[in-house]
Amino acid sequence: MSKLIITAAVTGGEYVSKAATPYVPSTVDEIVEEVVRSVEAGASIVHLHAKDPETGEPYAGDPNPVLKEYVDRIRERVDVVINLTTGGGRVGNPPERWDELVRERCRLGQEMMSLNMGTMNRWAEHPTGGIFLNTVDMIERWAGYMVEAGVKPEHEVYDTGMINVCRQLAAKGIVPEPLHVQFVMVGRTGILPTPRALLYCLDQLPEGWTWSVCALGRHEIPMAAVAMTLGGHVRVGFEDNIYLRRGVLARSNAELVKKVANIARELDRPIATPDDAREMLGLRRP
């Protein structure tokens, strides 16, 4: 079985702020320290959103200069694969600006970017409304921007139909195979966080593609363990879950990384270094 790639989604995404947990990093210094701790605990990839330094809410305005500062400061401190969101920047920016923001964001020095593979109903309230809009045309353009910039897309699959969109990208030659797919098992409006649902998803993937799992809240660690036993990779962190165990807030993303790393060791699954992850995913070194 291949080495386990652990991604740490350290910034809390769009739903986690200081109002949810005082431990979510918000300033540049806090985010850099969280990345360093997470890498020391076993993460080889970090996933980042731009955050308001005071509140931890999504950064309102152009997030690209903020993300660029994160990338530069992280590179000064630690070797890790950096994965930036394409979803950030919708708060405070009109839809006609999103395309330009994503194209600019492809050249901030990261190696990967997440890309949601379809339009979906949001599973929680959001300032932009109840729909997360990603049309097939948007997906194809943005994937093309990434490939042109030498950035590998991480294809975020929230429901099973999105696997077909991944296959279309490959069939059209927009993204070279093998693709890297992440199953985002949110429940509610998306894939249920169950082993049976994951097995169905895996049956739809072409041979040779790599894949990862993230699940929300109390499902994060159990579904990570399932993914490990099936040969997949995992994502943990405050974007998906803020609790170390029932009723106990995690004080750092590193605690969640350490938890899954310990499970991997008990399963005799070696943990990938950043260079291992680059080799396994076909990434360029920055």
C-alpha positions as CSV (number, residue, x, y, z in Angstrom):
1,M,0.0,0.0,0.0
2,S,1.3,3.5,-0.8
3,K,2.4,6.0,1.8
4,L,-0.4,8.1,3.3
5,I,-0.7,11.7,2.3
6,I,-2.2,13.8,5.1
7,T,-3.6,17.2,4.1
8,A,-4.2,19.8,6.9
9,A,-7.0,22.3,6.1
10,V,-5.7,24.7,8.8
11,T,-7.5,28.0,8.2
12,G,-11.1,26.9,8.8
13,G,-12.5,27.6,5.4
14,E,-15.6,29.7,5.1
15,Y,-17.6,28.3,8.0
16,V,-15.2,28.4,10.9
17,S,-14.2,31.7,12.6
18,K,-13.2,32.9,16.0
19,A,-16.9,32.7,16.9
20,A,-16.8,28.9,16.5
21,T,-13.4,28.3,18.2
22,P,-10.8,30.6,19.6
23,Y,-8.1,28.3,18.3
24,V,-8.7,28.9,14.5
25,P,-5.7,30.8,13.1
26,S,-6.5,34.1,11.5
27,T,-3.4,36.3,11.4
28,V,-0.5,35.5,9.0
29,D,1.7,34.6,12.0
30,E,-0.9,32.3,13.5
31,I,-1.5,30.5,10.1
32,V,2.2,30.0,9.5
33,E,2.7,28.6,13.0
34,E,-0.3,26.2,12.4
35,V,1.2,25.0,9.2
36,V,4.6,24.4,10.8
37,R,3.0,22.4,13.7
38,S,0.8,20.4,11.3
39,V,3.9,19.4,9.1
40,E,5.8,18.4,12.2
41,A,2.8,16.2,13.2
42,G,2.7,14.5,9.8
43,A,1.0,16.6,7.2
44,S,2.6,16.9,3.8
45,I,-0.1,19.2,2.2
46,V,-1.7,22.3,3.7
47,H,-5.0,23.7,2.3
48,L,-5.5,27.5,2.7
49,H,-8.3,30.1,2.6
50,A,-7.7,33.8,3.1
51,K,-9.0,34.9,6.6
52,D,-9.8,38.2,8.2
53,P,-7.0,38.6,10.8
54,E,-9.4,39.9,13.5
55,T,-12.4,37.6,13.2
56,G,-11.3,34.6,11.3
57,E,-14.2,35.1,8.9
58,P,-13.5,34.8,5.1
59,Y,-11.4,37.8,3.9
60,A,-13.7,40.3,2.3
61,G,-12.2,41.7,-0.9
62,D,-9.4,40.4,-3.1
63,P,-7.9,37.4,-1.2
64,N,-5.0,36.9,-3.6
65,P,-2.5,39.3,-1.9
66,V,-3.4,37.7,1.4
67,L,-2.8,34.2,0.0
68,K,0.4,35.3,-1.6
69,E,1.7,36.4,1.8
70,Y,0.7,33.1,3.3
71,V,2.6,31.2,0.6
72,D,5.8,33.3,0.9
73,R,5.9,33.2,4.6
74,I,5.3,29.4,4.8
75,R,8.0,28.8,2.2
76,E,10.4,30.7,4.5
77,R,9.7,28.4,7.4
78,V,8.9,24.9,6.2
79,D,8.8,22.5,3.2
80,V,5.2,21.5,2.5
81,V,2.9,21.2,-0.5
82,I,0.6,24.3,-0.6
83,N,-2.9,23.9,-1.9
84,L,-5.0,27.1,-2.3
85,T,-8.8,27.3,-2.6
86,T,-10.6,28.5,-5.7
87,G,-13.8,29.0,-3.7
88,G,-12.5,31.9,-1.6
89,G,-13.1,35.4,-2.8
90,R,-16.8,35.1,-3.4
91,V,-17.7,37.2,-0.3
92,G,-17.3,40.8,-1.4
93,N,-16.7,40.1,-5.1
94,P,-19.3,39.9,-7.8
95,P,-19.5,36.7,-10.0
96,E,-18.1,38.5,-13.0
97,R,-14.8,39.0,-11.0
98,W,-14.4,35.3,-9.9
99,D,-12.9,34.2,-13.1
100,E,-10.2,36.8,-13.0
101,L,-9.5,36.1,-9.3
102,V,-8.9,32.4,-10.0
103,R,-6.7,33.0,-13.0
104,E,-4.5,35.4,-11.0
105,R,-4.5,32.9,-8.0
106,C,-2.9,30.2,-10.1
107,R,0.4,32.0,-10.1
108,L,1.0,32.6,-6.4
109,G,3.7,29.9,-6.0
110,Q,1.5,27.0,-4.8
111,E,1.6,23.5,-6.2
112,M,-2.1,22.6,-6.0
113,M,-5.6,24.2,-6.0
114,S,-8.9,22.8,-4.9
115,L,-11.7,22.9,-7.5
116,N,-15.3,22.0,-6.7
117,M,-16.7,19.9,-9.5
118,G,-20.2,21.3,-9.7
119,T,-22.9,23.6,-8.5
120,M,-24.3,22.5,-5.1
121,N,-26.7,23.4,-2.4
122,R,-24.8,24.7,0.6
123,W,-25.1,22.6,3.8
124,A,-25.1,25.7,6.1
125,E,-26.0,29.4,5.8
126,H,-23.6,31.5,3.9
127,P,-23.4,35.2,3.0
128,T,-23.5,34.5,-0.7
129,G,-26.7,32.5,-0.4
130,G,-27.8,28.9,-0.5
131,I,-26.1,27.9,-3.8
132,F,-22.4,27.4,-4.5
133,L,-22.1,28.0,-8.2
134,N,-19.5,26.1,-10.3
135,T,-20.8,25.5,-13.8
136,V,-19.1,23.0,-16.1
137,D,-17.8,25.9,-18.2
138,M,-16.3,27.6,-15.1
139,I,-14.7,24.3,-14.1
140,E,-13.2,23.7,-17.5
141,R,-11.7,27.2,-17.7
142,W,-10.3,27.2,-14.2
143,A,-8.8,23.7,-14.6
144,G,-7.2,25.0,-17.8
145,Y,-5.8,28.0,-16.0
146,M,-4.2,25.7,-13.4
147,V,-2.7,23.3,-15.9
148,E,-1.3,26.3,-17.9
149,A,0.4,27.6,-14.7
150,G,1.8,24.2,-13.7
151,V,-0.6,23.8,-10.8
152,K,-2.3,20.4,-10.2
153,P,-6.1,20.6,-9.6
154,E,-7.5,18.7,-6.6
155,H,-11.0,17.8,-7.8
156,E,-13.5,18.2,-5.0
157,V,-16.4,15.8,-5.3
158,Y,-19.5,16.5,-3.2
159,D,-21.9,14.2,-4.9
160,T,-21.5,11.2,-7.2
161,G,-22.5,13.0,-10.4
162,M,-19.4,15.2,-10.0
163,I,-17.2,12.1,-10.7
164,N,-18.6,12.2,-14.2
165,V,-17.4,15.8,-14.6
166,C,-13.9,14.7,-13.6
167,R,-14.1,12.0,-16.2
168,Q,-15.1,14.6,-18.8
169,L,-12.2,16.8,-18.0
170,A,-9.9,13.9,-18.6
171,A,-11.6,12.8,-21.7
172,K,-11.4,16.3,-23.2
173,G,-7.7,16.5,-22.3
174,I,-8.2,19.6,-20.2
175,V,-6.4,17.9,-17.2
176,P,-3.8,15.2,-17.8
177,E,-4.4,11.9,-16.1
178,P,-4.1,10.6,-13.5
179,L,-6.4,13.0,-11.7
180,H,-6.5,13.5,-8.0
181,V,-10.0,13.4,-6.5
182,Q,-11.1,14.4,-3.0
183,F,-14.4,13.0,-1.8
184,V,-15.9,15.7,0.5
185,M,-18.4,13.8,2.5
186,V,-20.6,16.6,4.0
187,G,-23.8,14.5,4.4
188,R,-26.9,16.8,4.3
189,T,-26.7,18.1,0.7
190,G,-23.9,15.8,-0.5
191,I,-22.3,12.4,-0.1
192,L,-23.2,10.6,3.1
193,P,-20.1,9.9,5.3
194,T,-20.4,6.1,5.2
195,P,-18.1,3.3,4.1
196,R,-20.8,2.1,1.6
197,A,-21.0,5.5,0.0
198,L,-17.3,5.7,-0.3
199,L,-17.0,2.2,-1.9
200,Y,-19.6,3.3,-4.5
201,C,-17.6,6.4,-5.3
202,L,-14.4,4.3,-5.7
203,D,-16.1,2.0,-8.1
204,Q,-16.6,5.0,-10.4
205,L,-13.0,6.1,-10.5
206,P,-10.7,5.2,-13.4
207,E,-7.8,3.0,-12.5
208,G,-4.7,4.8,-11.5
209,W,-6.3,8.0,-10.2
210,T,-5.4,9.1,-6.7
211,W,-8.0,10.0,-4.1
212,S,-8.5,11.4,-0.7
213,V,-11.4,11.8,1.8
214,C,-12.5,14.5,4.1
215,A,-15.7,14.4,6.2
216,L,-17.3,16.9,8.5
217,G,-17.5,17.0,12.3
218,R,-17.6,13.7,14.2
219,H,-17.3,11.8,10.9
220,E,-13.8,13.2,10.1
221,I,-11.7,10.6,12.0
222,P,-13.8,7.5,11.3
223,M,-13.9,8.2,7.6
224,A,-10.2,9.0,7.5
225,A,-9.6,5.5,9.1
226,V,-11.8,3.9,6.4
227,A,-9.9,5.7,3.6
228,M,-6.6,4.6,5.1
229,T,-7.6,0.9,5.0
230,L,-8.7,1.2,1.4
231,G,-5.5,2.8,0.2
232,G,-6.7,6.4,-0.1
233,H,-5.4,9.6,1.5
234,V,-7.0,11.9,4.1
235,R,-7.7,15.5,4.9
236,V,-8.3,16.8,8.5
237,G,-8.3,20.2,10.1
238,F,-10.4,23.1,11.3
239,E,-12.1,23.5,7.9
240,D,-13.9,20.3,8.5
241,N,-13.9,19.7,12.2
242,I,-12.9,21.7,15.3
243,Y,-13.2,18.9,17.9
244,L,-10.6,16.5,19.0
245,R,-13.3,14.3,20.6
246,R,-16.9,14.8,21.7
247,G,-17.2,18.1,23.5
248,V,-13.4,18.8,23.4
249,L,-12.2,21.5,21.1
250,A,-8.9,20.8,19.3
251,R,-6.4,23.5,20.3
252,S,-4.5,23.1,17.1
253,N,-4.9,21.5,13.7
254,A,-1.7,19.6,14.6
255,E,-3.7,17.6,17.2
256,L,-6.0,16.3,14.4
257,V,-3.1,15.5,12.2
258,K,-1.4,13.7,15.0
259,K,-4.6,11.7,15.6
260,V,-4.8,10.3,12.1
261,A,-1.0,9.8,11.9
262,N,-1.2,7.6,15.0
263,I,-4.0,5.6,13.4
264,A,-1.9,5.2,10.3
265,R,1.0,3.9,12.3
266,E,-1.2,1.4,14.0
267,L,-2.3,0.2,10.6
268,D,1.4,0.0,9.4
269,R,0.7,2.7,6.8
270,P,3.8,4.8,6.3
271,I,3.2,8.6,6.3
272,A,4.3,10.6,3.2
273,T,6.7,13.4,3.4
274,P,6.1,16.5,1.2
275,D,8.6,15.1,-1.4
276,D,6.8,11.8,-1.3
277,A,3.5,13.6,-1.9
278,R,5.0,15.5,-4.8
279,E,6.3,12.2,-6.4
280,M,3.0,10.4,-5.9
281,L,0.8,13.2,-7.2
282,G,3.2,14.3,-10.0
283,L,3.7,17.8,-8.7
284,R,6.3,20.3,-9.7
285,R,8.6,21.4,-7.0
286,P,8.3,25.2,-6.3
